[in-house]
Amino acid sequence: MFKELDPLFLSELRLAVMSILISVEEADFVYLREKTNATAGNLSVQIDKLQQAGYINVRKTFKGKRPQTICNITPEGINAFEKYVEALKGYINIKSEE
């Protein structure tokens, strides 16, 4: 009856990162940290998990002499996120019909 929810999106921070990345072409680490109010360490761990799942790409570059981490969502990530949102809508619709 209920669709299974992707466990990667059960983390509030990972869900926030994906929500941001689905609406932009790419975002750097500082932007994601500011928008999510996450610590650098926690954000780094969650970005790694999303990258390992194939949901985002991570590119390390330099901006002048400073390192810069840039993330963007993959087609697989878009698909997984859209499935998650659709599954949530199913939960909401069933609840509102009761």
Residue, then its C-alpha position, 0 to 999 in steps of 0.5 A: m500500500f505504501k511505497e518504500l521511502d529511500p532511506l538516504f532521504l530520511s536524513e534531514l540534512r541529505l534531504a535538504v542538500m538534495s532539495i537545494l541541488i534539484s533547483v540549481e545547476e550546481a552549488d558550492f560547499v559554502y553555499l550548501r553549508e549556509k543554506t542548511n546551517a550544518t557544520a562543515g564536518n556533518l555536511s561533508v559526511q552527508i555529501d560523501k554518502l550522497q556521492q557514494a549513492g550516485y545521487i550527486n557529483v562532487r568536483k574539487t577545484f580551486k578559487g584562487k588559492r582556496p580549495q572549492t567543492i562544487c556539487n551537482i545532482t545526477p540524473e539518478g539523483i533526480n530520479a530518486f528524489e522525484k520517486y521519494v517526493e511521489a512516495l510522500k505524496g502517496y502517504i499524504n493522500i492516504k492520510s487525508e482520505e481517512 
